[in-house]
Amino acid sequence: MISNELQKFAKTLSPINSVWIEDFPDTVMGYANSLSYRSNGIISCKVFDSPLSARKFIRNENPSFYILDIKLGTNSDGIVYAQNIRKQSLSVPIAIVSSFISEYYKRIQNIRNLSAFHDRTKLTGKEFRLFSSLVNQLSISNRVLQHLNGLSIRWEDFYYSDYQDLILESHYNLFLPIALSQFRKQAVQWVAFVGDEIVDGSKNLRDMPDYEKKLKMAEKYKKVPYIYTRPIISEEGITSEETGLDGLLLDQYPKTIMQVEQKIANADFDSGTNQTIVSDQITAPDIGSSFMRGDHLGEPYKYTINQRNISFASDNGKNSIGPFKMPVAIVKNWKSSPWIIINNKREALLGRDIFLIDSIELNIKSTKNPKGVLTTIKKS
């Protein structure tokens, strides 16, 4: 899924060229035409029977997406060709579409940052629609990122650019899969890209760069840094079918007051949430922050994680403790996000990451009214 703004901008660059290499080109011509049709003509997919026959087109047009068969005649191997492409560019999307997926599965897995692989005999109906959507999203993102110089743009140029959001969205679409792979394989909580390379990351979210450190990274590498964090765990709501009532309304949370930098926020405490969540009306995201896509109670939202100084009300509001520097998820368009479904008065949700702060003690005091549950937070 790409934004309307990115789709609209892509139309000014169309046609955006992709290439499909298949040794029996007539068998995929219908697919290629459908890719163009389903993109409303933004994507043009050219079919060739070998890398050799596609060479001139590739040299002149610099395709934004490659779709490759595995067996490309007697002298060509689609997997080897994909690996050669990857040596030249980490960002250009590559998909393998072949009738021999199961036979070559292990070799396919060794292709770095492979966007997709499909058994061509099963590429019909819903599976083709999903594949078409992926080709559309990644082709557009790659072309826009190239056009706006997103992999090498300097911070000062990015800062004054009218296309910040398009650059960030395009980089996210292309490089989030690489970040997710790092989260799985290395168990890191965040990674920082400069261009198409990962230059930093760690297993502690509190180590991620704040805005000042991000500026120093930009100065060091002479490029814009892009930072991605491990996705927030999604939470499903209790349905009316399960409870006979609107189960969501039965969900009650202890309440507290927290201060984010200079602003006060009415917060609920939820030990089931692994990350503290804050409204974008309480604190604005840092410039150059990449928005992640999340899901809460079955509804989508966008957020970015930035370092903020947080203080907490203590002794039922009589005192305060802090500030503590901690990473918080800033939700875009808070008022229309799923985080206010249960309580539209909340401006933040304090997660269990509070327990990572040294010497914090949290007491919960009940009142007669369940909605009046209060929290006391203090130094232990």
Secondary structure, DSSP 8 states (H G I E B T S, - for coil): ---HHHHHHHHTT-SEEEEEE-SSGGGTHHHHHHHHHHTTTSEEEEEESSHHHHHHHHHHH--S-EEE-SB-SSS-BHHHHHHHHHHH-SSS-EEEEETTTTTTHHHHHTSTT--EEEEGGG--HHHHHHHHHHHHHHHHHHHHHHHTTTTT--HHHHHT-TTHHHHHHHHHHHHHHHHHHHHHHH--SEEEEETTEEEEEES-GGGS--HHHHHHHHHHHTS-EEEEE-----B----HHHHSS-GGGG----EEEEEETTEEEEEEE-TT-SS-EEETTTS---TT---EEEEETTEEEEEEEEEEEEEEEETTTTEEEEEEEEEEEEETTGGGSGGGSS-TT-SEEE-GGGGGSTTEEEEEE--SSGGG-EEEEEE-
